[in-house]
Amino acid sequence: MAYQRENETHQKEFENYSQTKREFSPRKENSYNNRPTPEELKKKEDAEKLEAKELLKSLTEGNYSIKAEEVIKNLKSGNQLPKANQIRNFLGWVNNLVPMLYYDGENLTPEIKERLQYIRLKIAYAYGKEEKVKSEVKSFVNQSQIMSLIEQIQTKKECKMFCKYFEALVTFHKYYSEK
């Protein structure tokens, strides 16, 4: 009888503790202290891809330089312009792609696709390289949307516009970093 009463007491204490813990402890969304859940990351990634796709479709001969200038002005106002040699390296990779765009019709060849992925890889490396550089390069990559744009390129026409847009980014970087 004493054993049963003691067992019931422990059971009630456990239930009270469990109930109290559920009521007063904050709900943790995940174990990494407010890091986004996989679903939130997926939504953000999808939104970025859609935004990049819209940007790529909106780039024309008449506006790509305007859009590039806006990006660089925003970076300049936030004191986030990367060093010139960092983005000139990117431009060198992009410029190596340009001659390939004038042969074999409008479809992307496997060589062009491979080169685009290589450029994306090199930008990703620079993106995560060093702490001080990281914030400036991160801002440049995020605001210009170059990683997402590369993923969205489907035709040579889009690739040519991307190359022109990127060249305009570098040109306005030079212009505004001198001021």
C-alpha positions in Angstrom: 0.0 0.0 0.0 2.8 2.4 0.9 4.6 1.5 -2.3 1.4 2.3 -4.4 0.9 5.6 -2.6 4.6 6.6 -3.2 4.3 5.6 -6.8 1.1 7.7 -7.2 2.9 10.7 -5.6 5.8 10.4 -8.0 3.4 10.1 -10.9 1.6 13.3 -9.9 4.8 15.2 -9.4 6.0 14.1 -12.8 2.7 15.2 -14.4 2.8 18.5 -12.6 6.4 19.0 -13.7 5.6 18.1 -17.3 2.6 20.4 -17.4 4.6 23.3 -15.9 7.4 22.8 -18.3 5.0 22.8 -21.3 3.3 26.0 -20.0 6.3 28.1 -19.1 9.2 27.0 -21.3 9.4 28.9 -24.6 8.8 26.9 -27.7 12.0 26.3 -29.6 11.5 26.3 -33.3 14.7 24.4 -33.8 17.8 23.6 -31.9 20.0 26.3 -33.3 18.5 29.3 -31.5 16.3 31.0 -34.0 18.0 29.8 -37.2 15.5 29.5 -40.0 13.7 26.2 -40.4 14.2 24.2 -43.7 10.8 25.3 -44.8 11.7 29.0 -44.3 15.0 28.5 -46.1 13.1 26.9 -49.0 10.6 29.8 -49.2 13.5 32.3 -49.1 15.4 30.5 -51.8 12.3 30.2 -54.0 11.6 33.9 -53.5 15.2 34.8 -54.5 15.0 32.6 -57.6 11.8 34.2 -58.6 13.2 37.7 -58.1 16.4 36.8 -60.0 14.3 35.3 -62.9 12.3 38.6 -63.0 15.4 40.6 -63.0 17.0 38.6 -65.7 13.8 39.0 -67.9 13.7 42.7 -67.2 17.3 43.3 -68.2 17.4 45.0 -71.6 19.8 47.0 -73.7 18.1 50.1 -72.3 18.2 49.4 -68.6 20.9 47.0 -67.5 23.3 49.9 -66.7 20.7 51.7 -64.7 20.0 48.6 -62.6 23.8 48.1 -62.1 24.2 51.7 -61.1 21.4 51.4 -58.5 23.1 48.4 -57.0 26.5 50.1 -56.7 24.9 53.3 -55.3 23.2 51.3 -52.6 26.5 49.5 -51.8 28.3 52.9 -51.7 25.7 54.5 -49.4 26.1 51.5 -47.0 29.9 51.7 -47.2 29.9 48.1 -48.5 31.8 48.4 -51.8 34.2 45.5 -52.2 37.7 46.1 -53.2 38.2 46.6 -57.0 40.5 43.6 -57.4 37.8 41.3 -56.0 35.2 42.1 -58.5 37.6 42.5 -61.3 38.5 38.8 -60.8 34.8 38.1 -61.3 34.8 40.2 -64.4 37.7 38.3 -65.8 35.8 35.0 -65.5 32.7 36.6 -67.1 34.8 38.1 -70.0 36.2 34.7 -70.8 32.7 33.5 -71.4 31.7 36.3 -73.8 33.4 34.9 -77.0 31.6 31.6 -76.5 28.3 33.3 -76.8 28.6 34.2 -80.5 28.7 30.7 -82.0 26.3 27.8 -82.4 22.8 29.3 -82.3 20.8 30.6 -79.3 21.0 27.5 -77.1 23.6 27.3 -74.3 26.3 24.8 -75.2 27.6 22.4 -72.5 30.8 24.4 -72.4 28.9 27.6 -71.6 26.9 25.9 -68.9 30.1 24.5 -67.5 31.7 28.0 -67.5 28.7 29.5 -65.8 28.9 27.0 -63.1 32.6 27.6 -62.7 32.0 31.3 -62.3 29.3 30.6 -59.8 31.7 28.3 -57.9 34.4 31.0 -57.8 32.0 33.6 -56.6 30.8 31.3 -53.9 34.4 30.8 -52.8 35.0 34.5 -52.6 31.7 34.9 -50.8 32.8 32.8 -47.9 36.5 33.5 -47.9 37.5 36.1 -45.3 35.5 37.9 -42.5 36.1 41.5 -43.5 36.0 40.8 -47.2 33.1 38.5 -46.6 30.7 41.2 -45.6 31.6 43.4 -48.6 31.5 40.6 -51.1 28.4 39.2 -49.5 26.6 42.6 -49.9 27.8 42.9 -53.5 26.7 39.3 -54.4 23.4 39.6 -52.6 22.4 43.0 -53.9 23.5 42.3 -57.5 21.9 38.9 -57.3 24.7 37.4 -59.5 24.5 33.9 -58.0 20.8 33.6 -58.6 21.1 35.2 -62.0 23.6 32.6 -63.1 21.2 29.8 -62.0 18.4 31.3 -64.1 20.3 31.7 -67.4 18.7 29.5 -70.0 19.6 31.1 -73.3 22.6 32.9 -74.9 20.6 36.1 -75.0 20.1 36.0 -71.3 23.8 35.1 -70.8 24.8 38.1 -73.0 22.6 40.4 -70.9 24.1 39.0 -67.7 27.6 39.7 -69.0 26.7 43.2 -69.9 25.0 43.7 -66.5 28.1 42.4 -64.8 30.4 44.6 -66.8 28.2 47.6 -65.9 28.5 46.7 -62.2 32.3 46.7 -62.4 32.3 50.0 -64.4 30.0 51.8 -61.9 32.1 50.3 -59.0 35.1 52.0 -60.5 33.2 55.2 -61.0 31.7 55.4 -57.5 34.8 54.1 -55.6 36.8 57.0 -57.1 34.4 59.6 -55.7 
